[in-house]
Each structure stands twice: as structure tokens, then as C-alpha cells.
């Protein structure tokens, strides 16, 4: 046996002990689990005893027994682990001795009712006839307290039922095992900022249970991480992702198979409800503005040069361009930050010489060169930083968020940059609908690209751009599409924890400026209409829109 910080039990022996602990769970609960449930239940015992601190994901078809599995294992561990901590040979290992004061488990769900379902199931297992026989064993000899707090054991073990709703304050507790039930419906900030830290002092195991949702969430990301990890590690490694759809569950339960047939008749095999609840499909395209897979296809990993039939060329850079004065008539967009948001500047170049005609309208390939992010709303401090950043590029036009507090900033930029076309963008339901409609079309058709080299991906602004863009949620408000960051409401949602949409808003404004030939902007009480003159000027570099002169560069 190897000695490693009071860990005197070898990995092999600890895994053998986990096997015996799981057999104890089956005996004590009196439940005969199906093979796929046994696999998941055994892994919980292994993780707790190995103290590996793993995050284990369980993506099970509805009513296939995930809650039953956990309810079989946890109460039995509450009885067994403190008993093992009293065995002299085992107690020498710190991974066992830490349970001398009890085994602590916390259940978290979107509300108390859901958490209470699992909690009540555990209480039933703890008071079952088979468990009572186990508790009377002389080596255990436990008398349970009667009443509501039946999961507060005399040996110090406890199981807490907690709501992870946005209005609850749950910080401060410590657990050896953390269970998230219906994880897809728990706010990401609540999981990461409030729940995860509860296992830091004990190297707790985190179990995340749920079914797919029509959006990216913490549960989706955890499943993807563990799925990749399990595939890369091979068969010898301990699994961290367990996924069983209806086809697995119905092999062992004829009633389940019969009910599934009725559900297919009622819902339809290809319906969203059946796909998510039973086939375990993440239908991200339903709730997301753009899926990660689609955005990824727009990333340029290696430098490319595109050529048109007319002989013009367009270079797609794979890295972020901090300076580009060789390319004329670049464009930029400035989304003004408010409160906890960031001000984001996006700079891009457009292939004006090679339009792509779609339904009688010209569309232009666009490539993002770089971003600038300035956190907070101290616009006086930000303003010179914005000008300094823009001075690195030969800009032909800029669009500025002129909504509310952005209005004077637009006026200031418009006055200071008199040799550049500066356009206001007012955020309304209509303007966002138009802008994001265009943005989606450009991303989907891969006319809009962005740098994606290994070096670019190390940048925090690159990661924020991808993360914010691929988590945008869409819904319809009347005739307008509403695209926003996932909403986190309630007292528990701190401003800094909330999702943001600064990068995609900036990109949306940029695409809107390029591709709208005729549009309206609600600016104050007036309605300003812009025509094709801007595009003719930008493409032909005539009528007053020119690259900045040496004098203007000096002014910056």
C-alpha cells in the first residue's frame, strides 16, 4: 500500500471496498436495481471513497430510475461510512476517517418541491424493513430519530433538501456529496458560485442529474466535458458520464416499453418533447440564436486568401490583428456598456468588390479583425481608450450605440471623427430584430468569419465572444424576434454573475450597418432614413469618405 498524505489504502483496495459498499447499499435498501442503474450507483460509491472530487453527470430518460438509484445509495452510505470510520485499519486512511462525524449530503433542485421528492424517497429507504434489519446489527446499532428530520442520523450523517431557486441564499454549508436534481433548470450562476464551493473543503463528489433542455446550460457543458473525457480515457478509466435513453430502460421494464409506445403515438417520435424527454436530444436550435456547431464553422484556423472571378482577393486572417493600416475602409461598431456590462468595439473588413446576391440584395463577406472590451460604465475613462484602439485601423465607417447614455457618446465621436462616417444605432425591438436577422443569415451562410487560430483562442476576449454568442436565447415578441443573454432573475443573481451579450450586440450592429441598404432609425422623436449613398461611398471611396489622412492620425 502506498502512503500519500494519510492515504494508506491502495486504489485497488479502495475500489474493492467501494464494491462491498455498493452491495451493502443494495442489501440495506432492499431494491433490485437494473444493470444500468447499478453501473451509476457503483460509480457514486467509488467516487466518494476514492475522494476523487469528480463531477459525475447522469443523463437519463424520464422515469428510467435515476432518482431511485441515488435514493438507494445515499441513505445506505449515511449509515455505513461513519461505521467504517470506526474500524481501526480503515480509519488510518484520511479518506475514511473524515466520516467519523457523519456523511453529509446536499440535494439541490430548482425548487423545494423537486428537492423534496428525492429527499422523501431517501427517507422511505431509511425507514424500510430491510434497512431496519441492517440498523440492528451490533456493529451498526443505530436508532433513528422519529419525525420530519429522519435524515438527521445519530451518527452525524445528514441529508439536506435545498432549493436552488434564484431567491434562495444557500451559501455556507459543507457536504461530502452534492446532488443536483433537474440540473438543466438550475441557473448556471447558482451552480457555479453557490453550490460547487460547498464541496471544496471535503473534495466532494458532485452528481448532476437531468434531461436535455433547448439551450446551453451548465448541465449541457458538464455532460459534454464528461462525454469527451470518458471517450478519451478509454474503457479502463472510471466513467464520469452516464447516458441511458428510453431504448435502454425499456429493455428491463415491459411497462416502460408499453408506455413509450403510447407516448410516441401521443407526442410523435420526432416531436421536441419526445426527443428531449426520452431520446435525450439537446435541441439547441430551438432556444438558441445560433448553435456552437454553426458558429464554429465560421472560425478561420489557418490563414486563407479568397479570389473572385474579377481578380480581387480577400485575406482571412487566423489571428487577431492588433494593427491594420494597409486595408482601406474597415468598419467598426461600438456597443456602449451600462452598469455591469462592458463596452465592446468590433473591427472588421468587408469584401466590397465581390458582393453575393441573395434574393436581389447584395450581401458582403465580412471578417472580424479584433475586439476591444472595456468593463464598466466609466465612459470618460473609456473614451480615449476607444479612440486609441480605433486609430490602429483605416476606418471608413463606424456605427455607435446611441441608446440612452450612448447618445452623447455618439455625438462626441461623430464630431471628433469628422472624416469618417459615424452612424447611430438605437436599440428597439424592431432594430434588434432586423440586426439579428441579418447576423444569423451571415453566420449561417458563413459569409461572416472570425479568427480562430490556437493563439486567438487563448485570448479572453475570443472566449467571451464565442461564449456569449453561443448562449444567446431567442424568442418572439409579437412580430419581432427577441435575442438576449439568458435571463437570471432574483436576489441571488448578482450583477457580475449575470450572462452578457455585449460581444454579439456589437457584431449585430456591425452586420446591420453593412447589409441594410435602406432602413430607419428611431432617434429621439425623429425618423432618419439612410439610402444606398453610404454603400456607394464606402465601396467607391468617393463623395467625402476617405481613409484618414496623416493630419487626422496625428489628431488621435
C-alpha positions, 0 to 999 in steps of 0.5 A: 500500500502506498502512503500519500498524505494519510492515504494508506489504502491502495486504489485497488483496495479502495475500489474493492471496498467501494464494491462491498459498499455498493452491495451493502447499499443494495442489501440495506435498501432492499431494491433490485436495481437494473444493470444500468442503474447499478453501473451509476450507483457503483460509480457514486460509491467509488467516487466518494471513497476514492475522494476523487472530487469528480463531477459525475453527470447522469443523463437519463430518460424520464422515469428510467430510475435515476432518482431511485438509484441515488435514493438507494445509495445515499441513505445506505452510505449515511449509515455505513461510512461513519461505521467504517470510520470506526474500524481501526485499519480503515480509519488510518486512511484520511479518506475514511476517517473524515466520516467519523462525524457523519456523511453529509449530503446536499440535494439541490433542485430548482425548487423545494418541491423537486428537492423534496421528492428525492429527499422523501424517497431517501427517507422511505429507504431509511425507514424500510424493513430491510434497512431496519434489519441492517440498523440492528446489527451490533456493529451498526446499532443505530436508532433513528430519530422519529419525525420530519428530520429522519435524515438527521442520523445519530451518527452525524450523517445528514441529508439536506433538501435545498432549493436552488431557486434564484431567491434562495441564499444557500451559501455556507454549508459543507457536504461530502456529496452534492446532488443536483436534481433537474440540473438543466433548470438550475441557473448556471450562476447558482451552480457555479458560485453557490453550490460547487464551493460547498464541496471544496473543503471535503473534495466532494463528489458532485452528481448532476442529474437531468434531461436535455433542455433547448439551450446551453446550460451548465448541465449541457457543458458538464455532460459534454466535458464528461462525454469527451473525457470518458471517450478519451480515457478509454474503457479502463478509466472510471466513467464520469458520464452516464447516458441511458435513453428510453431504448435502454430502460425499456429493455428491463421494464415491459411497462416502460416499453408499453408506455413509450409506445403510447407516448410516441403515438401521443407526442410523435417520435420526432416531436421536441418533447419526445426527443428531449424527454426520452431520446435525450436530444439537446435541441439547441436550435430551438432556444438558441440564436445560433448553435456552437456547431454553426458558429464554429464553422465560421472560425478561420484556423489557418490563414486563407486568401479568397479570389473572385472571378474579377481578380480581387482577393480577400485575406482571412486572417487566423489571428487577431490583428492588433494593427491594420493600416494597409486595408482601406475602409474597415468598419467598426461598431461600438456597443456602449456598456451600462452598469455591469456590462462592458463596452465592446468595439468590433473591427472588421473588413468587408469584401466590397468588390465581390458582393453575393446576391441573395434574393436581389440584395447584395450581401458582403463577406465580412471578417472580424479583425479584433475586439476591444472590451472595456468593463464598466460604465466609466465612459470618460475613462473609456473614451480615449481608450476607444479612440486609441484602439480605433486609430490602429485601423483605416476606418471608413465607417463606424456605427455607435450605440446611441441608446440612452447614455450612448447618445452623447457618446455618439455625438462626441465621436461623430464630431471628433471623427469628422472624416469618417462616417459615424452612424447611430444605432438605437436599440428597439425591438424592431432594430434588434430584430432586423440586426439579428436577422441579418447576423444569423443569415451571415453566420449561417451562410458563413459569409461572416468569419472570425479568427480562430487560430490556437493563439486567438483562442487563448485570448479572453476576449475570443472566449467571451465572444464565442461564449456569449454568442453561443448562449444567446436565447431567442424568442418572439415578441409579437412580430419581432424576434427577441435575442438576449443573454439568458435571463437570471432573475432574483436576489441571488443573481448578482450583477457580475454573475449575470450572462452578457451579450455585449460581444454579439450586440456589437457584431449585430450592429456591425452586420446591420450597418453593412447589409441594410441598404435602406432602413430607419432609425428611431432617434429621439422623436425623429425618423432618419432614413439612410439610402444606398449613398453610404454603400456607394461611398464606402465601396467607391471611396468617393463623395467625402469618405476617405481613409484618414489622412496623416493630419487626422492620425496625428489628431488621435 
